[in-house]
Every structure is written in structure tokens, then in C-alpha cells.
Amino acid sequence: MQHIIANMLSDYEHGIVSRRQLIQALTGVASAAAAAHAANSTFQGVGLNHIAIRVTSIPRSRDFYQKHFGLPLLHEAEDNCFLGLGKNFLTLFRNEKPGLDHFCIAIENFKADTVMERLKQQELKPRRPAGSDRVYFPDPDGLEVQLSAIDHHA
């Protein structure tokens, strides 16, 4: 890649290509590199679907996020609360130990069985709660990652 870019710059410096042609060529190289990288990835992430946090008090945390960010209530129960966040959402789970519960990345062509198999092939130790299409696995630091369809909602 460096050799290709070096040649392009040399052509520009020697007047063989214009500035516009150099920028177009560099854009093409960058696009090809990004496509090649995506083709080699396990999945194609397309967005952050939601973040779930553990809180000690659902009402207190709900009120905080609604007061300071105007997040509408989507659903609430005794031990959880879902707040709208644009096309995404924030989930609050009651827990004595506050912190990050998990974050969810939306991927293209999500099918739980296929996702489970591909994660197992990558030795990522996925888990899927019985009767659900939710798939979770730990990242290298042990943080919980969930994968979902693009249209997954609370």
C-alpha cells in the first residue's frame, strides 16, 4: 500500500497527474482498503444499538437521564427501564454494583444461529439466553458485547 501511495505522490510531484487526479486516486485506494478490511471482518457493524448500564435506583437514574437529556420512557418495570435515545435506547438495570452491563452493536444480516456459529468459529465464547435471539460474548477485557439486527428495539 505504501508503495502505491508513494508512486502516486511521485507522479503528482513530477506533474504527471493533477492534484484532483491524485485526490481521486487516493480516495480510490482508501475505499478499496476499507472494503478489503470489512470483507475480512467477522461481521459488519453498522451502529451502536443501545447501551445497558447497572444502576442502584431505577427511579433516580431514570429521572436523571430524563431531566438532563430529555429521554422518553419506552418501558419500565421494577428492575429495568428503557429510555429512548433517538433511533436507539439506553437501558437501566437495577443492580447493587453500578457500571456497564453491556453494549449492543447492530450488524448487517443478523441471524442469531449464524451469529452464534461465526462467533464460535472465532473462539469468542458466545452465549444466547434460552428462547431469545440475543447473542452476547466478552471482548478482550471481559466487557459484555451484544450483537443485534439493525432494527432491534426495546
C-alpha positions in Angstrom: 0.0 0.0 0.0 2.8 2.4 0.9 4.5 1.7 -2.4 1.3 2.5 -4.4 0.8 5.8 -2.5 4.5 6.7 -2.9 4.2 6.2 -6.7 1.1 8.4 -6.8 2.8 11.2 -4.9 5.8 10.9 -7.2 3.6 11.2 -10.2 2.0 14.3 -8.7 5.3 15.8 -7.8 6.6 15.3 -11.4 3.5 16.8 -12.9 2.2 13.5 -14.4 -1.1 13.8 -12.6 -3.0 16.8 -11.3 -3.9 17.5 -7.7 -7.5 16.5 -8.5 -6.3 13.2 -10.1 -4.1 12.5 -7.0 -7.0 13.0 -4.6 -9.3 10.8 -6.7 -6.7 8.0 -6.8 -6.0 8.3 -3.1 -9.8 8.1 -2.4 -10.0 5.0 -4.5 -7.1 3.4 -2.7 -8.7 4.2 0.7 -12.1 2.9 -0.3 -10.5 -0.3 -1.6 -8.6 -0.8 1.6 -11.7 -0.2 3.7 -13.7 -2.7 1.7 -11.0 -5.3 1.9 -10.8 -4.8 5.7 -14.6 -5.1 6.0 -14.6 -8.3 3.9 -12.1 -9.9 6.3 -14.1 -9.0 9.4 -16.3 -11.4 11.2 -19.3 -9.1 10.9 -20.0 -5.6 9.5 -21.0 -3.3 12.4 -23.4 -0.5 11.3 -24.3 1.2 14.5 -24.4 1.3 18.3 -27.9 0.0 19.0 -28.0 0.5 22.8 -26.1 0.7 26.0 -27.2 -1.0 29.1 -26.0 0.2 32.5 -26.4 -1.1 36.0 -27.8 1.4 38.5 -28.7 1.2 42.2 -32.0 3.0 41.8 -34.2 2.8 38.7 -36.3 5.9 39.6 -33.3 8.1 40.5 -31.4 7.2 37.3 -34.5 7.4 35.1 -35.2 10.9 36.5 -31.6 11.9 36.0 -31.5 10.8 32.3 -34.9 12.3 31.6 -34.0 15.6 33.3 -30.6 16.1 31.7 -31.1 14.5 28.3 -34.9 14.5 27.7 -35.0 10.8 27.1 -38.6 9.5 26.7 -39.7 6.5 28.7 -40.2 3.4 26.5 -40.8 0.8 29.1 -40.3 0.4 32.8 -40.5 -2.4 35.3 -39.4 -2.9 38.9 -35.8 -3.9 37.9 -35.3 -2.3 34.5 -36.1 0.8 32.4 -35.8 1.5 28.7 -35.3 5.2 27.6 -35.5 6.3 24.0 -32.3 7.8 22.6 -33.0 8.9 19.0 -33.3 5.7 17.0 -31.5 3.8 19.8 -32.1 3.4 23.5 -30.5 3.4 26.9 -31.3 0.5 29.3 -31.1 0.8 33.1 -30.9 -2.5 35.1 -31.2 -2.4 38.9 -28.1 -3.8 40.5 -26.2 -3.2 43.7 -23.0 -2.8 41.7 -23.3 0.1 39.2 -21.5 0.1 36.0 -21.6 -1.0 32.4 -23.8 -4.1 31.9 -23.3 -4.4 28.1 -23.4 -2.5 24.8 -25.0 -3.7 21.7 -23.6 -3.3 18.1 -26.1 -3.6 15.2 -24.7 -5.8 12.4 -25.9 -6.4 8.8 -27.8 -9.6 8.1 -28.3 -10.6 11.8 -29.4 -14.1 12.3 -28.9 -15.4 15.8 -28.0 -19.0 14.8 -25.5 -17.8 12.2 -24.0 -15.3 14.6 -23.5 -17.9 17.3 -21.7 -20.2 14.8 -19.4 -17.5 13.5 -18.5 -16.3 17.0 -17.7 -19.9 18.0 -15.5 -20.3 14.9 -13.6 -17.2 16.1 -13.4 -18.8 19.6 -15.2 -15.9 21.2 -17.4 -17.9 23.6 -20.9 -16.6 22.7 -24.0 -17.2 24.8 -27.6 -17.0 23.9 -30.3 -16.9 26.6 -32.8 -19.7 26.0 -35.7 -18.7 23.8 -34.2 -15.4 22.7 -32.4 -14.1 19.6 -30.0 -12.1 21.8 -26.3 -13.1 21.4 -23.6 -12.0 23.9 -19.9 -12.5 24.1 -17.0 -11.0 26.0 -14.5 -8.6 24.4 -10.8 -9.0 25.3 -11.2 -7.1 28.5 -14.3 -9.1 29.6 -16.8 -6.3 28.7 -20.1 -7.8 27.5 -20.9 -7.2 23.8 -24.3 -7.9 22.4 -25.0 -8.2 18.6 -28.4 -7.3 17.1 -30.2 -6.7 13.9 -30.2 -3.1 12.7 -33.9 -2.7 13.6 -33.6 -4.2 17.1 -35.6 -2.2 19.6 -36.5 -2.1 23.3 
